[in-house]
Amino acid sequence: MQALRRNENQREDCRVYFRDALCVEHSAEVRAKSLYEAVCRGWAAFMFAYGWDLFEASWTIWEFIVAVSDSKTYCVDRDKLLEWLSKDRSDRKKYLRRVLDGLDY
């Protein structure tokens, strides 16, 4: 998991987005310490947004784009994120799973 800042305890402003099957871009503004945290926070925002269309669309895409306030952009593979989250039960991964479930936003 890549930290977004040298000081890992600082959160960074990020824009997380993806394009659906119709090439419509969906985005969410979040604050996060790492790329995976940014995606978990953004994905939770997509899943709990009004209507089921966005929820379903977010599960059909392959990658999320994270644009950080310092103008760096990263691609995060959905399956790699889910695999990483399922590998062990560290406190950090438990926290990110809670974020993704919308329990700790």
N, C-alpha and C positions, 0 to 999 in steps of 0.2 A: 504494500500500500504506500503510495507516494504522498509525502507531506506537501502541502501547498506553500508553506513558508519555512524558512530556516528554523524559526522558533515554533516547534510543533504544538505548542499550547495556544497559539493565536489562530483565530478563525479568519478566513479570507472570504470576501464577497465573490460569489460565483454565479454564473448563469448556466443551468443544465438544460439541454434541449435534445430533442430527437425529431425526426421527420417520419410521419406515418406513411401508409401505403399510397396515399394520394399526394405525397410530397408536401403536406401541410406541416409546418414547423410548430412544435409545442415547446414551451420553455417555462422554467421556474427560477426565480431568484432565491438563492440560499446562502448561508454562511457556513463554512466547513473548515476543518483542519486538514482534511486529506481528500484526494480524488474520490475514493470509495465512499467517504462520508457525504461528499457533495452529491454523488449519484443517488445514494440511499435517500437523502433528504429531497432531492428533486423527484425521484421516482415515487416517493410517498405522496408528494404534492400532486403528481399526475394521477395516481391511483385513487386519491380521495377527492379529486376535483368533481365538479358537478357533472353527472351523466356517466353512463357505463362505456360510452364510445372511447373516451380517453384511457380509461382503465384497460380495456381490451387492447387498444392500439399500443400501449406501453409494453405489453407482454409479447407483441409480435415483432418488435424491432430487434436488431442485433447489437446496436451500440448506442451509447449516449455520448454526447459531446459536452465537455465542461470547459467553459470560457472563464478564465480567472481574471480578476480585475487588473492584473499587471499585463494584460493582453496576450497571455499564453493560452493555447487551446489544446485540449487533450481528448483522445478518443478512449472510451472505456467499454470494453466488450461485456455485454450482459451476462453471458454464460461464465466467463472467467470470474466476474464479480460474485455470482451465485455460488460457484464452486469454492471460491476463497472463503466466503461466509460460512459454508457448510463444513470446512475442514476440521476445525477445532472449536472449543467453547471458551476462548479467552474472553476476558471482560470487555475488551474493545469490540470483538465480534458480536457478543451478546447485545451490547449497546447499539451497534449498527443494525442488527436484526430488529431491535425494538423501534429504531427510527424508520426502517423500511416498512414495518407493520403499522406505522402511524401512531405508535404509543408514546414516543418520546421525540416530539418535533419541537 
